[in-house]
């Protein structure tokens, strides 16, 4: 009897070749590489700002959860193709993920140097002046339009409805406007179309509202501030108020709204909440005004909001 041979069909060999080609490169055991560390830090920040779990990012990017964990640990030997998939799932250009910055045109350099010397308050003023001059934003109309930003549970919808009623203007929850735009619920948008599609619908819904006449109050989704162009549009056309509160208050109010998911794993939920707050704090802080509702009942928070908007 001759030597044993295991015959493989051409179809089998072709299938194995395609499978091996699709597999990511093995993890790089050198976790001290500065490029990989920078990529890991940026990926963790972008995912936390969007409140995306690794599992959700893996599903939307078609990259394994294990591989994403390696990238976030600074040990993943990143493939350019897979980085493009991850960036698309996060709704950002791959250059943002890699922290690459294109060379600016010569005309922009002196403007950048000037802006770098300004204080945060002066930068905000410069942004409004540029919007009035080049985006045809009317200061009087901007004062009539109030946008509330912040995490879920801060009180945006509750205070926004009362404020709109007091001012006699329409109240809009941007998430509901997005659902109207897509004719499906938010959950279905994320599951079927992903983060990038949601961002496009969010921007379209905001543009439609801002194209209307007169004043309004808008309660935005908690993650809008992570989309630079959309947030800049909101800041240019509305007086933006950051409604903030403590992590404990956020958690309590979300549970009171009927969402029991946070209490199933309260420790992990609180860690995730604090991580999201920390990653977005500098973005929320760009708002024109800040209202802290920690330890305040609804009536007191509403009075404070009116006082804040009075000047």
QUITAGI-V325008 format. One record per backbone hydrogen bond with DSSP energy under -0.5 kcal/mol. NH is the residue of the N-H (numbers start at 1). CO is the residue of the C=O. If there is no record, write none. Layout:
BEGIN
nh=NH co=CO
nh=NH co=CO
END
This chain:
BEGIN
nh=7 co=5
nh=13 co=9
nh=14 co=10
nh=15 co=11
nh=16 co=12
nh=17 co=13
nh=18 co=14
nh=19 co=15
nh=20 co=16
nh=21 co=17
nh=22 co=18
nh=23 co=19
nh=23 co=20
nh=28 co=75
nh=29 co=27
nh=31 co=29
nh=33 co=30
nh=37 co=33
nh=38 co=34
nh=39 co=35
nh=40 co=36
nh=41 co=37
nh=42 co=38
nh=43 co=39
nh=44 co=40
nh=45 co=41
nh=46 co=42
nh=47 co=43
nh=48 co=44
nh=49 co=45
nh=50 co=46
nh=51 co=48
nh=52 co=47
nh=57 co=53
nh=58 co=54
nh=59 co=55
nh=60 co=56
nh=61 co=57
nh=62 co=58
nh=63 co=58
nh=68 co=64
nh=69 co=65
nh=70 co=66
nh=71 co=67
nh=72 co=68
nh=73 co=69
nh=74 co=71
nh=75 co=70
nh=76 co=70
nh=78 co=76
nh=83 co=79
nh=84 co=80
nh=85 co=81
nh=86 co=82
nh=87 co=83
nh=88 co=84
nh=89 co=85
nh=90 co=86
nh=91 co=87
nh=91 co=88
nh=92 co=87
nh=96 co=93
nh=97 co=93
nh=98 co=94
nh=99 co=95
nh=99 co=96
nh=100 co=95
nh=108 co=105
nh=109 co=105
nh=109 co=106
nh=110 co=106
nh=111 co=107
nh=112 co=108
nh=113 co=109
nh=114 co=110
nh=115 co=111
nh=116 co=112
nh=117 co=113
nh=117 co=114
nh=118 co=115
nh=123 co=119
nh=124 co=120
nh=125 co=121
nh=126 co=122
nh=127 co=123
nh=128 co=124
nh=129 co=125
nh=130 co=126
nh=131 co=127
nh=132 co=128
nh=133 co=129
nh=134 co=130
nh=135 co=130
nh=135 co=131
nh=137 co=131
nh=139 co=137
nh=142 co=138
nh=143 co=139
nh=144 co=140
nh=144 co=141
nh=145 co=141
nh=145 co=142
nh=146 co=144
nh=146 co=216
nh=147 co=239
nh=148 co=218
nh=149 co=147
nh=149 co=241
nh=154 co=151
nh=159 co=155
nh=160 co=156
nh=161 co=157
nh=162 co=158
nh=163 co=159
nh=164 co=160
nh=165 co=161
nh=166 co=162
nh=167 co=163
nh=168 co=164
nh=169 co=164
nh=170 co=215
nh=172 co=217
nh=174 co=172
nh=174 co=219
nh=176 co=173
nh=177 co=173
nh=178 co=174
nh=179 co=175
nh=180 co=176
nh=181 co=177
nh=182 co=178
nh=183 co=179
nh=184 co=179
nh=189 co=185
nh=190 co=186
nh=191 co=187
nh=192 co=188
nh=193 co=189
nh=194 co=189
nh=198 co=194
nh=199 co=195
nh=200 co=196
nh=201 co=197
nh=202 co=198
nh=203 co=199
nh=204 co=200
nh=205 co=201
nh=206 co=202
nh=207 co=203
nh=208 co=204
nh=209 co=205
nh=210 co=206
nh=211 co=207
nh=212 co=209
nh=216 co=144
nh=217 co=170
nh=218 co=146
nh=219 co=172
nh=220 co=148
nh=220 co=218
nh=224 co=221
nh=226 co=223
nh=227 co=224
nh=228 co=226
nh=231 co=227
nh=232 co=228
nh=233 co=229
nh=234 co=230
nh=235 co=231
nh=236 co=232
nh=237 co=233
nh=238 co=234
nh=239 co=142
nh=239 co=145
nh=240 co=238
nh=241 co=147
nh=242 co=289
nh=243 co=149
nh=243 co=241
nh=244 co=242
nh=244 co=291
nh=250 co=246
nh=251 co=247
nh=252 co=248
nh=253 co=249
nh=254 co=250
nh=255 co=251
nh=256 co=252
nh=257 co=253
nh=258 co=255
nh=259 co=254
nh=260 co=258
nh=263 co=260
nh=264 co=260
nh=264 co=261
nh=265 co=261
nh=266 co=263
nh=269 co=265
nh=270 co=266
nh=271 co=267
nh=272 co=268
nh=273 co=269
nh=274 co=270
nh=275 co=271
nh=276 co=272
nh=277 co=273
nh=278 co=274
nh=279 co=275
nh=280 co=276
nh=281 co=277
nh=283 co=280
nh=284 co=280
nh=285 co=281
nh=286 co=283
nh=287 co=284
nh=288 co=240
nh=289 co=240
nh=291 co=242
nh=293 co=244
nh=293 co=291
nh=296 co=293
nh=301 co=297
nh=302 co=298
nh=303 co=299
nh=304 co=300
nh=305 co=301
nh=306 co=302
nh=307 co=303
nh=308 co=304
nh=309 co=305
nh=310 co=306
nh=311 co=307
END
